[in-house]
Amino acid sequence: MRPKPLIAMRIAMACSCRTNRPSCEITPCEITPCGIPHAKLPKGRVAEDKSARRCDQPDGECGRWRHSDYTRCSPERVRATGAHRIAPMTTPYPPRAISSILGRDRAIVAMVHVRALPGSPRATLSPREIARHAVEEARVLADAGFDAILLENMHDAPYLLREVGAETIAAFTRVACEVRAAVNLPLGVQILAGANRAALGVALAAECAFIRAEGFVFAGVADEGLLAEADAGPLLRYRRALGAAAQGIAIFCDIKKKHTANAITADTTLAEHAHAAEFFGSDGVVVTGAATGMATPISDLSAARNACGLPVIAGSGATASSVRELLAVANAVIVGSDIKVDGVWWNPLDRARIDAFVRAAR
């Protein structure tokens, strides 16, 4: 017998919290007492909050499950189900697949360290010469078989914090546009230190696929100074303000970033940073070692991967001997130092090391 309209409406309202949410990527459960299937949420603890509830407590006549956005389940549960994450999605917005950004999963991204830009202490070249050097390196890397290229103003040290001059943005835009015209690969931009708005503007002008952002969530003390304010909120609003063309530019954010003292957030784990990055709208998280060229710990990659559903990227210390192990956990690897002569980031490209890295990754 069909339920009366009022009863049917109450059932629909009671069940809307599950039927309208995306799948949490955990196996579906049995039919609930109200006759409507629900996603089965994993058991586990929630964030340390007096108001938080355990996700394994049934609520209401239809037996639906309630949970916090920060609900986690055990690693054993993840291994048993083959789930990608140890928590349900923290937002109703599913992440983009990394293949839609970098062209493939298990991607290898080569770093081009752009020569010192006008206005920086070590600048000696004109924008034309800087762009020529970057294009030459990008072509070599594209021909070698890399999946994407990331441009970074590494030679501009000591870096400005968050804000860079108009001359830096203008010169970097020229470099990015010329590299974009020279190679048919996804292109990314990073402007040190934490100049994420500037990077987004350059990426828009040069039709880049992504930016790498520092200080997206949480705070830290870097060698440039205090990254006191996370900029996820302002940055995503800026991307929205730039219009429809900017919405496709992905933001990969560093968590517990290298060259940074993280004492301010010592009571938070890397997994919690990854979880927060997902909640705040990042398109991927970058995990690194303590400094440029230092290996990214596999345990940190695993922690980030288990804590969120975002693509996880190894951001430092990748070598020909370690890349396969890194790609067994990470969705992508960024390499800069290992493909240079003697493995030193400021040296010229080394063709033999480049070929060895690409072969090892495949």
N, C-alpha and C positions, 0 to 999 in steps of 0.2 A: 504494500500500500504506500502511495506517495505521501511524504510528510506535508502537513499543512504549510501554507506559504510563510507564516510567521516563524515556524520552527525551521524551515529550510533557510530563511534569511539569517537566523541566529547561528545555524551550523556554518553557513558560508562566512559570516563575520568571524567566528571563532577560528576558522581554518585559514583565513586569508594570510596570516603571518608566514605560513609555510608555502602555500601554493603560489604566492607572488614572489618568493625569493628564488634567486638562482640556486642551482644545486651546489652543495658544499663539497662535492666530489667524494663523498663517503657513500657506501652502499645503501640503497633504499631499504626502508623497513617494511614491516607488514602493514596490512590495512588497519587503520586506527578504528576505535569504536564507532566513530561517526560514519565510517564507510569510505573515507577519502584518504588516499595514500599520502604520506608525509615523508620528507627526508629524515633519515635517522641520524641525529647528531651524536658525535662521539662523547663518551664520558670523560671527565677530567676536571682539573681545577680551573678557576677563573682568576682574573687579576685580583690583587689584594685590595679589595674594596668592600666595605661593610655592606654596601647595597647590592653587591654582585650575588647572583644566584648560581647554583650548580646546574649544569645543563642536563643532568640526568633526573631532574625532578619533573614529573608529569604535572600539567596544569590544566584544569578545566575539564568539562565533561567529555571532550573529544580526545583527551590524552595527548595534546600537542606538547612539544618540548620547548622549554624556554632556556635561553642562554645569553651570556654576555658576548659582546663583540670580541672580547679577548679570551674566549674559551679555548683551551688546549686539550689535546688528548695525548696519550703516551706514545713514545716512539714505537713500542710494541704494536700498538693499534695501527700505526702507519705501515709498518712492515707487513702486518697481517692482511691489510686491505689493499696494499699497493698504492695508497693515497699519496698525492704529491705534497700535501701539507700536513701539519699536525693540528690545524685549527680550521674551523669553518671560515668562509670568506668574511673579512672584516667590513666590507662594504657591499652594496648590491650591484657594484659595477665590476664585471669580470675583467681581468687583466688581458692585455694584448699578447698574443703569441709572439715570441721573439723572431720567429720566421717571417712575420709580417713587417718587422722593422729592419732586420739584418739580412733577410733573404733566405735564411735557413736556421735550423736549430743546430746546436753545437758549433756556433760560428767562431771564427778567429778574426780578431780585429787588430789591425796594425796601427801603431801610433806614429804620426808625423809630428816631430817636435819643430814647430815653426821657429825660424830664426828670430832674434830679438827685434821686436816691433818698435816703430818710432815712439819716442818718449820714454822708453825703458833705459836703464843705465848703460847697458851694453850694446845698444843699437848702433850699427855701423852701415847697414845696407838700406837701400831704397825699397819702398813697397814693391816695385817691379822685380827687383832681385830676390826679395824674400819669397814672392809668389813663384818665381822661376824655380828656386830650390825646392819648394814644397811640391810643385807639380812633378819635378823629376823624381822625387822620392815616391810620390803617390803612384806614378806609372810603373815603377819597378815593383812595388808591392802588389799592385793590381795584377800585373803580368805573372807574378809568382803564385797567385792563387788565393790571396786573402779575400775574405768575404765582405769586409767593410774597412773603412779608414777613419781614424779619429785624429783631428787636428788639435794641437795644444800649444799654448804659448810658454813652453817650459823655459825658454831662454830669457824671459822677461824678469827673472829674479833680480832683486827682491820684489815680491809681488805686492800689489795693492789689495786691500781687503774689501771685497764685495763690489767696489766701484772702480772702473778704469776710465781713462780719458777718451775723448772723442777720437783722438788720433789712433789709439789702439784699436777701437772698434772699426774705424774706417779701413785701416790697413788689414786687419784680420778679415774683414768682409771681402776685400779684394782677393786675398789669398784663397779664401773658401770658394769664391765664385770661379776662380781660375782652376782650382782643383776639381770642382764640380764639373766644369766643362771638359776636363782632360780624362776623367775616369768614369766608368759606368758602374759605380759601386755605391752602396749606402754610405753617406758621409756624416760624421759627427763633429761636434765642436765642444771644446772645454776651454774656458778662459779663467786662468788663475788670478787671484784666489777667491773662489766662490762667487765670481761675477756672473751669476746665472742668468740674470736678465739680459746682460750684454750678449751672452752666448746664444740666448734664444732669439735675439734680434738678428745676429749674424746668421744663424741657422735659417731663419725665415727668408732673409735676402738671398742666400745661396741655395735654397731649396734642399736643405740637409734633412736627414732622417731622424737625428737624435742629438741631444746634448748630454754631457756628463756634468752633474751638479754636485757641489759640495755644500754642506750645511743645510740640507733639505729638511732634515728632522733632527731634533735635539741640539745641544750646544757642545762646544769644545774649545780648547786653547791650542791654536795652531802656531807654527813659527811666524805667521804673519800677524798674529794677535788673537783676540777673543772673538770667536764665532758665537756671539751671544744670542742671536735671534735666528731660529730656524726660518727658512723662507718659503716653505711649501705653500702656505696660503697666498702670500703676495705673488709668488712666481706663477702659480696656476691661474690666478686672476689676470695676471699680465698676459699669459698665453691666450686666455679667452678674449681679452681685449684686442689682441692682434688680429682676430678674425678667424674665419674658417680655415684659411691656408695654414695657420699655425697649429691647429688642433691635431694634425697628423705628426707633429714633431714630438717624438718620445723623450721622456726625461728619465735618465738612468742616474740614480743618486748613490753617492758613497755613504756607507754607514760605518761608524767607528773609524773614521777616515785616517789614512796614513799621515805621518808628520803632525800628529795631533795628540796632545795629552787629554785623555778622556776621564780625568779624575772627577769632573763635575757630574758625570753620568756613571760613576763607578758602580752604583747600585742597580744599574740596568744592564741587561745582557745584550749581546749582539742580536740574538733572536728577537728580543723586544724591539730593537731598532728596526729590524726587518719588518716586523709586524706593524709598527707605526708608519713606516714608509708606504706600506700597502694601504693602510687606512687613510693616509694623507694623499693618495693619488699618484704615487710614483709609477712609472712603467717598468721599472727593473731596479735591482739593488746591486751595487758594486762592492765587493768584499776584497780587501787588500791585506798585504803584510804591513809591517810597521813603517816602511819607507819605500821609496822608489827602488825597484829592482829586488826587493825582498819578497820571498815566496809567500803566496797566499795559503794559509793553513787549510787543509782539506776539512778539518773539523769545523772551521768557521763557515766554509761554504755549505757544509751539511746542516749546520745550525740555521743558517739563513733559509736554505731550501725547505727545511721542515717547519719553519715558522710562518711562511707566507706562500702565496700562490704566484708571486711575481717571478719573472725570469731572474736568475742569479748569475752574476758575471764576476769572474776572477780578474781583478784589476791590477795586479802587480806580480813581478817575480816569475812569470811563466817562462819556461825554457823548453827546448826541444825534448829534453828528457822527462819533463813533468807535464807537458800539455795534455797528453792522453789521459793521465790520471785526473787532471783538473776537469777535463771535459766529461769524465764519467759522472761528475756531480754537477758541474756548472753548465748553464745554457750557452755561455760564450766565454771567451778568454781574450783579454786585451794584452798585447805584447809591445814593448818599446825597446827595452834595453837589450834583450837577448839577440835581436836581429841586427845589432850594430857591431862594429869591429871591437873585439875583446869584450863584448857584452856591456859596453859603457854607453849610456844614453846619448851623450853629446858627440860621439864618434860617427863617422859616415856609415851608411848601410853596408852590411857584409852579405854578399850574394850567397855564399856558401851557408852561412848561418840562417839566412832567410829560407833557402830551399830545404834545409834540414828541419826547420820548424814546421813548415807546411806539410812535408812528408810525414812527420811524426803525428800531426794533428789529424791526418786523413786515415 
